[in-house]
Amino acid sequence: MTAPALAAEPVLLHAAGSLRGALTEVANAFEAAGGAKVQAKFGASGTLKDAIAGGEKAEVFASANMAHPLALAQGKRSGPVVLFARNALCALVRPGLAVNSGSLLERMLDPQVKLGTSTPRADPSGDYAFEVFRKAEAIKPGARATLEHKALQLIGAPSSAMPPDSRSPYGWHVAEGRADVFLTYCTGTVVAVKENPGQQSVPLPAALSVGADYGLTVMTDASPAAYRFALFILSDEGQRRLARHGFAAPNLTHQGSSP
């Protein structure tokens, strides 16, 4: 009786909120292919890492950076960390605000423009946004301090306003008027623009561009099904599905393929 009971246990996935659409699809494909059911918890990667380090049960951790899963590996909570996806930062802009890549820094520095980010350390998107501010200093002295001071950290903190489950958090904050420009993942701005007609996704200029490496790790006490799910994420089928959601998929054999 033990084996069937174990087989029925779901794989416990903790994953960055930016992966919700992609990994939900990957998990559904894994289940359809005969794999175990996947029970996912999505949120800010830093918050998830802290919860796992504090004893919360997890088996697979998919983070929006490499540092958080590496911290678990170094603490002997998980095995090796694998790069499984890449992203980049874009600016989500409210309707009616004229912004392009060339004018983005000037607009972000404008005292009348509300600039939104996620919360650094809790959410890697916030760390990446503050890296943009660091790069801005080389273009316009004093820009870093100005941007760090005015940045509204709207996502990732315990006190952050929570959007409805069906809404993009970035698009929701912009639609609610909390931010005129929100620095976040390019994959997230694409979703937000689809949900909120009139919002714009603006690529960062080369001098401000920041990439995001996503790390995957499996907990040391994870089930065999959890390891199989992690391998499925790294497989061509899993990687194609990530690519379809706008991620760069470093382990994809044929970049032109589609599921």
C-alpha positions in Angstrom: 0.0 0.0 0.0 3.0 2.3 0.5 4.0 2.5 -3.2 0.7 3.7 -4.6 0.4 6.3 -1.8 3.9 7.6 -2.6 3.1 7.6 -6.3 0.0 9.8 -5.7 2.1 12.5 -3.9 2.4 15.7 -6.0 5.7 17.2 -6.9 6.1 20.4 -4.8 7.3 23.2 -7.1 8.3 26.6 -5.7 8.8 29.0 -8.6 9.3 32.7 -9.5 6.1 34.5 -10.2 7.4 35.4 -13.7 7.4 31.7 -14.5 3.7 31.2 -13.7 2.4 30.9 -17.3 5.4 29.0 -18.6 5.8 26.5 -15.8 2.1 25.9 -15.5 2.2 24.8 -19.1 5.3 22.7 -18.6 3.7 21.0 -15.6 0.5 20.2 -17.5 2.6 18.7 -20.3 4.6 16.7 -17.7 1.4 15.3 -16.2 -0.1 14.6 -19.6 3.1 12.6 -20.5 2.4 10.3 -17.4 4.4 12.3 -14.8 3.2 13.1 -11.3 0.8 15.9 -10.6 2.7 19.2 -9.9 1.6 21.4 -7.0 3.0 24.9 -7.6 3.6 27.8 -5.4 4.6 31.0 -7.3 6.0 34.1 -5.7 9.0 36.4 -5.2 12.1 34.1 -5.5 13.8 35.6 -2.4 10.7 35.1 -0.3 10.4 31.5 -1.5 14.1 30.9 -0.8 13.7 32.1 2.7 10.6 30.0 3.3 12.5 26.9 2.1 15.5 27.7 4.2 13.2 28.1 7.1 11.8 24.6 6.7 8.9 24.9 4.3 8.5 21.7 2.3 9.6 22.1 -1.3 11.1 19.7 -3.9 11.9 21.8 -7.0 12.9 25.5 -6.8 12.9 27.6 -10.0 14.3 31.0 -9.2 14.5 34.2 -11.3 18.2 34.4 -10.4 21.1 32.0 -9.6 21.9 33.4 -6.2 18.9 32.1 -4.3 19.1 28.5 -5.4 22.9 28.6 -4.9 22.3 29.7 -1.3 20.2 26.6 -0.7 22.8 24.4 -2.4 25.5 25.9 -0.3 23.4 25.2 2.8 23.1 21.6 1.8 19.4 21.9 1.3 19.5 21.1 -2.4 21.7 19.7 -5.1 23.5 21.4 -8.0 22.0 24.6 -9.6 21.4 24.6 -13.3 20.8 27.6 -15.6 17.5 26.8 -17.3 16.1 30.1 -18.7 17.1 33.6 -19.4 15.1 36.8 -19.4 15.7 40.6 -19.7 14.3 43.8 -18.3 11.9 46.0 -20.1 9.8 49.1 -19.1 6.1 48.8 -18.9 4.6 52.2 -19.6 1.1 53.5 -18.9 -1.1 54.6 -21.8 -0.6 58.1 -23.1 3.0 58.5 -21.8 5.3 59.0 -24.7 8.4 56.9 -24.1 10.9 55.1 -26.3 14.2 53.5 -25.6 16.1 56.7 -26.3 13.9 58.8 -23.9 13.4 56.2 -21.2 16.1 57.4 -18.8 14.9 61.0 -19.1 11.3 59.9 -18.4 12.3 57.8 -15.3 14.2 60.8 -13.9 11.2 63.1 -14.4 9.9 64.0 -10.9 6.3 63.8 -12.3 6.7 60.2 -13.4 6.0 57.5 -10.9 8.6 54.7 -11.3 7.7 51.2 -10.1 10.0 48.3 -9.3 9.8 45.1 -7.3 11.5 44.9 -3.9 15.2 44.2 -4.0 16.4 41.1 -2.2 12.9 39.7 -1.9 12.3 39.7 -5.6 15.2 39.5 -8.1 13.3 41.8 -10.5 13.9 44.6 -8.0 17.6 43.7 -7.9 17.8 43.8 -11.7 16.0 47.2 -11.7 18.5 48.6 -9.2 21.3 47.4 -11.5 19.7 49.5 -14.3 20.0 52.5 -11.9 23.6 51.7 -11.3 24.2 51.7 -15.1 22.3 55.0 -15.4 25.0 56.6 -13.2 27.5 56.2 -16.0 25.2 58.0 -18.4 24.1 60.8 -16.1 25.9 61.5 -12.9 23.5 61.6 -9.9 20.9 59.4 -11.7 21.5 56.4 -9.5 20.7 58.2 -6.3 17.7 59.9 -7.8 16.2 56.7 -9.2 16.8 54.7 -6.1 15.2 57.4 -4.0 12.1 57.7 -6.2 11.6 54.0 -7.0 8.3 52.7 -5.6 8.9 49.1 -4.5 5.4 47.8 -5.3 5.9 44.0 -5.4 7.6 41.4 -3.2 7.3 43.0 0.2 4.9 41.6 2.9 2.9 44.8 2.7 2.7 44.9 -1.1 -0.8 45.3 -2.5 -1.9 42.0 -4.1 -3.5 41.9 -7.5 -6.3 39.5 -8.4 -4.9 36.0 -9.2 -6.0 36.4 -12.8 -4.1 39.6 -13.4 -0.5 40.5 -14.2 0.8 42.2 -11.1 2.8 44.7 -13.2 0.0 45.6 -15.5 -2.4 45.8 -12.6 -0.2 48.3 -10.7 0.1 50.5 -13.8 -3.6 50.2 -14.5 -4.4 51.2 -10.9 -2.2 54.3 -11.3 0.5 53.3 -8.8 3.2 53.5 -11.5 3.6 55.3 -14.8 6.7 53.3 -15.7 7.4 49.9 -14.2 10.8 48.1 -14.7 10.2 44.4 -14.9 10.9 41.3 -17.0 10.2 41.6 -20.7 8.1 38.4 -20.5 6.0 40.2 -17.9 5.5 43.3 -19.9 4.2 41.2 -22.9 1.6 39.6 -20.6 0.6 43.0 -19.1 0.1 44.6 -22.5 -2.2 41.8 -23.6 -4.3 42.2 -20.5 -4.2 46.0 -20.6 -4.6 47.5 -24.1 -2.8 50.8 -24.3 0.0 49.9 -22.0 3.4 49.8 -23.8 6.4 47.5 -23.5 9.6 49.5 -24.1 13.0 47.8 -24.5 15.9 49.2 -22.5 18.6 50.9 -24.4 21.9 48.9 -24.7 23.6 51.1 -22.1 21.0 50.2 -19.5 20.2 46.6 -20.5 20.2 44.0 -17.8 19.7 40.3 -18.3 18.3 37.8 -15.9 19.6 34.2 -15.4 17.1 31.7 -13.9 18.4 28.8 -11.7 16.8 25.4 -11.1 17.6 23.1 -8.2 16.1 20.0 -6.5 15.9 19.6 -2.8 18.1 16.8 -1.3 15.1 15.0 0.2 13.0 15.3 -3.0 11.1 12.4 -4.5 12.2 10.6 -7.7 9.2 12.2 -9.4 10.6 15.7 -8.5 13.9 14.8 -10.2 12.0 13.6 -13.3 10.0 16.9 -13.4 13.3 18.9 -13.2 14.7 16.9 -16.0 11.5 17.6 -18.0 12.0 21.3 -17.5 15.5 20.9 -19.0 14.3 18.7 -21.8 13.7 20.0 -25.3 9.9 19.8 -24.7 10.2 21.8 -21.5 12.6 24.3 -23.0 10.4 24.8 -26.1 7.5 25.7 -23.9 9.6 28.2 -22.0 10.8 29.8 -25.3 7.2 30.0 -26.4 6.5 32.2 -23.4 9.4 34.6 -24.4 12.2 33.2 -22.3 15.6 32.4 -23.8 16.0 28.6 -23.4 19.7 27.8 -23.0 19.2 24.0 -23.1 17.1 23.9 -26.2 18.7 21.9 -29.0 16.9 23.5 -31.9 15.9 27.1 -31.2 13.5 27.1 -34.1 11.4 24.2 -32.8 7.9 24.5 -31.3 5.9 22.0 -29.3 
